[in-house]
Amino acid sequence: MRELYPFISPYREGYLQVSELHNIHYEESGNPQGKPMIVLHGGPGGGCQPFYRQYFHPEKWRLIMFDQRGCGQSTPHAELQENTTWDLVSDIEKLREHLGIEKWVVFGGSWGSTLSLAYSQTHPSRCTGLILRGIFMLRQKELSWFYQEGASYIFPDAWEEYLKLIPIAERGDMIAAYYKRLTSTDLQIQMEAARAWSIWEGSTSKLLLDPNLIQHFGDDEFATAFARIECHYFINRGFFATENQLLDNVDHIRHIPAVIVQGRYDVVCPMVSAWELHQAWPEAEFIVIPDAGHSMSEPGIRDALINATDRFATLV
C-alpha cells in the first residue's frame, strides 16, 4: 500500500474576488514548473484540508487547491447567496485564467467528483485528465438513500442521532426539515442542526468508525458551512437542468483520460453511481476498492489515488 508523500506547505496563497459578494481562497504547492492539477474538495462546503497535498508527487505537480464559495477560508462564511454549481464552475475558470494556466488535470472526490464532471463537461478543452473518487451525481435516489432511507439501515445508531432533532410530523422529508433549521435566524437552532447533519456524514464515511473524523465533522465552524451549503445544494437538486444531466453529457468528456476510484462499501455515495458512470463511460479506468468505504484516507483508496496521480504525471 502506498503511503502519503511528505507534508508540504504552499508556496503561494491568495484570494480571488469572484463576485461582489464572494472571495475564494486558493493556494499553490509542489513545483511551480510542474504539471498543473486542480483539486476540487467535497461537501459541497467541506473546504480543503492540508493533507490533500500529500496525494501528489511534490516535484511533478503544480498543485492548485481552493475553498469553494462559503467554506474553508473563503468569504463570507457559510453564505448561500450566489452559491450554485454553475457559480463554482465559473470560479474554476476564473482561477485558471488568474493563474495563467492553459489546461490542467482535475481531481475530485464525492461532491468533488460531481463538480469535476460539471466543470469538465462545460470546459472539456481545458481538461487533460480526470481523477475521480466516490462518485456522486446528486440524483434523487442518491439523496434519498443517504438522507431519507437506506443508509439508515446500516447505521441505525448514528441515524437515531440525526433523526431525533426532527419532529415526527416532519420526518417524511428530512432534507426539507433540516433546511428549515439550517436557515433559521435562531443561531442555536441552526448550530444544533449543523452539528447533527455533519456528524451523520462523519459517522458513515469510513468502513471502520473513526472518532477523530466524527470530531472534525462536529466542529462548529466546519459544521456550519458544511451542513448549510450541502443542504442548500441538495434541496435545489444541484442546480442541474435534469436529473441525469451529468450522465447524459458524458459524451462531452469520453475522450479525456480518466480514472474512477470507488470503495465497494461506500455508504455515503454507494457504488451503483460509479457503476452507472462506468457503463456510460467505458473508456475511463474503473477501480473498485474491495475493503473501503467513502473516505479518501482509507488505505486502499489512498493507494489507488496516489498510483493514479503518479501515472497521470507522465501520461497526460
Salt bridges, closest charged atoms under 4 A:
GLU3 OE2 - ARG302 NH2 3.56
GLU13 OE1 - HIS25 NE2 2.96
GLU27 OE2 - ARG53 NE 2.65
GLU28 OE2 - ARG12 NH1 2.96
GLU28 OE1 - ARG62 NE 2.68
ASP67 OD2 - HIS25 ND1 3.88
ASP91 OD2 - ARG69 NE 2.70
GLU93 OE2 - ARG96 NE 2.79
GLU93 OE1 - HIS123 ND1 3.85
GLU97 OE2 - ARG96 NH2 3.77
GLU142 OE2 - ARG139 NE 2.90
GLU161 OE1 - LYS164 NZ 2.97
GLU170 OE2 - LYS180 NZ 3.95
GLU170 OE2 - ARG181 NH2 2.85
ASP210 OD2 - LYS206 NZ 2.74
ASP220 OD1 - ARG195 NE 3.68
ASP251 OD1 - ARG254 NH1 3.32
ASP266 OD2 - HIS294 ND1 2.74
GLU276 OE1 - ARG139 NH1 2.72
GLU276 OE2 - LYS141 NZ 2.86
GLU283 OE2 - ARG254 NH2 2.68
GLU285 OE1 - ARG311 NH2 2.62
ASP310 OD2 - ARG2 NH2 2.73
